[in-house]
Amino acid sequence: MRSPGTIRVVFAIVAIGCACLLAPAQDSTTPAPSLGDLARKTRRENSSPGHVRGKTLEDEENDGPDTTGVWRVRLCTRTPCYELSIVLPRELKWTRQKEEPRAVLIPLPGVQEDAGRVIRVYVAESPGSIYSQPDQAKRTFLQGWFARPEYFGRAAHIDFDQHVSVDGAFGILSYFTVVTTPKYRGVSVITSSPNGAYGFACAFREQDLSAALSICEAIVKSTRAQALVPAPLPAYEPDDPPDDPQELQ
């Protein structure tokens, strides 16, 4: 997000590949295994005691920030998927909590023995329904979700909003306060997509305002949005098409 009112447009195309299994040539006298034989063999291997289920690509990409500090969230309720991402500061060593809501904690430079001197970054994936507009989703996230005990146990007070364009999509950048002990302040961004709303929020203790605000603003303003449009599948012609279409009947 280069400025509060405008975010640079980024389009990405995710190509869907076709993996081909290469096997040694078989003796012409040995029949190839049928699809049923392959399916039964796969089920036996997957149910064996030593089998370890692998992570899906979606799990890997949505399980928090990657090693470069880019944190992506995807909405795939229908095709195409839509992705929202932010960039965390590389110079600060962040960690992600194991407990829900699995916030990312970024320690602030300064007093090392103060464990509370951290920035907390939260992700909002589909707050509300798929038809929620950014303003409604913002209130669900900052006031509904933040009031839960695993967040702050208190709804955020929205100090002021600013309308922004997130890669062409309407979004809302908000500054907020959470009146707890200690008091928290923060910045959030929520935007819309055809698959629903999503966004991020960055919060910190009020006493750390001077050190944390500029970092939070940089994180929120790094937001990028894109549609993950699949590439068309290649068209294959049959090896020996019938001369007469009526032969298929």
Backbone hydrogen bonds, N-H to C=O, Kabsch-Sander energy under -0.5 kcal/mol:
donor,donor_aa,acceptor,acceptor_aa,energy
3,S,6,T,-1.8
6,T,3,S,-0.6
7,I,165,S,-0.7
10,V,225,A,-0.5
12,A,227,A,-0.5
14,V,12,A,-0.5
14,V,229,V,-0.6
15,A,13,I,-0.7
17,G,15,A,-0.7
19,A,17,G,-0.5
22,L,20,C,-0.6
23,A,21,L,-0.5
30,T,27,D,-2.0
38,L,34,S,-2.0
39,A,35,L,-2.4
40,R,36,G,-2.4
41,K,37,D,-2.2
42,T,38,L,-2.4
43,R,39,A,-2.3
44,R,40,R,-2.1
45,E,41,K,-2.1
46,N,42,T,-2.5
47,S,43,R,-1.5
48,S,45,E,-0.8
51,H,48,S,-1.6
53,R,51,H,-0.5
60,E,56,T,-2.2
61,E,57,L,-2.2
62,N,58,E,-1.6
63,D,59,D,-0.7
63,D,60,E,-0.5
64,G,62,N,-1.4
66,D,70,V,-2.4
69,G,66,D,-1.9
71,W,69,G,-0.5
71,W,86,I,-2.5
72,R,70,V,-0.6
73,V,84,L,-2.6
75,L,82,Y,-2.7
76,C,74,R,-0.6
81,C,228,L,-0.8
82,Y,75,L,-2.1
83,E,226,Q,-3.0
84,L,73,V,-2.6
85,S,224,R,-2.4
86,I,71,W,-1.8
87,V,219,I,-0.5
88,L,69,G,-2.8
92,L,89,P,-0.8
94,W,92,L,-1.0
95,T,105,L,-2.1
97,Q,103,A,-2.8
102,R,99,E,-2.8
104,V,121,V,-2.3
105,L,95,T,-3.2
105,L,103,A,-0.5
106,I,104,V,-0.5
106,I,119,I,-2.7
108,L,117,R,-2.3
114,D,111,V,-0.8
115,A,113,E,-1.1
117,R,114,D,-1.5
118,V,116,G,-2.1
119,I,106,I,-2.7
120,R,203,A,-3.2
121,V,104,V,-2.4
122,Y,201,A,-3.1
124,A,199,G,-3.2
125,E,123,V,-0.6
126,S,124,A,-0.7
126,S,197,A,-1.4
128,G,126,S,-0.6
132,S,129,S,-1.8
137,A,133,Q,-2.9
138,K,134,P,-2.6
139,R,135,D,-1.7
140,T,136,Q,-2.1
141,F,137,A,-2.4
142,L,138,K,-2.9
143,Q,139,R,-1.9
144,G,139,R,-1.7
145,W,140,T,-2.6
146,F,141,F,-1.3
147,A,143,Q,-0.5
148,R,145,W,-1.7
151,Y,148,R,-1.4
152,F,146,F,-1.6
153,G,146,F,-1.0
153,G,148,R,-2.0
154,R,146,F,-1.4
156,A,142,L,-2.5
157,H,177,T,-3.8
158,I,156,A,-0.6
159,D,157,H,-0.7
159,D,175,Y,-2.0
160,F,175,Y,-1.3
162,Q,173,L,-2.1
164,V,171,G,-2.5
165,S,5,G,-0.5
166,V,164,V,-0.6
166,V,169,A,-3.2
167,D,165,S,-0.9
169,A,166,V,-1.9
171,G,164,V,-2.5
172,I,190,I,-2.8
173,L,162,Q,-3.1
174,S,172,I,-0.5
174,S,188,S,-2.2
175,Y,160,F,-2.3
176,F,186,G,-2.3
177,T,157,H,-2.6
178,V,184,Y,-3.0
179,V,177,T,-0.6
180,T,178,V,-1.7
184,Y,178,V,-2.5
185,R,204,F,-3.0
186,G,176,F,-1.9
187,V,202,C,-2.2
188,S,174,S,-2.5
189,V,200,F,-2.5
190,I,172,I,-1.9
191,T,198,Y,-2.6
192,S,170,F,-1.5
193,S,196,G,-0.9
196,G,193,S,-2.0
198,Y,191,T,-2.1
199,G,124,A,-2.2
200,F,189,V,-1.8
201,A,122,Y,-2.3
202,C,187,V,-3.1
203,A,120,R,-3.2
204,F,185,R,-2.7
206,E,183,K,-3.0
208,D,205,R,-1.6
209,L,206,E,-1.7
211,A,208,D,-0.8
212,A,208,D,-2.3
213,L,209,L,-2.3
216,C,212,A,-2.6
217,E,213,L,-2.7
218,A,214,S,-1.9
219,I,215,I,-2.1
220,V,216,C,-2.7
221,K,217,E,-2.5
222,S,219,I,-1.1
223,T,220,V,-1.4
224,R,85,S,-2.2
226,Q,83,E,-2.2
228,L,81,C,-2.9
229,V,12,A,-0.9
229,V,227,A,-1.4
231,A,14,V,-0.7
236,Y,234,P,-0.5
247,E,244,D,-2.3
248,L,245,P,-1.6
249,Q,246,Q,-1.4
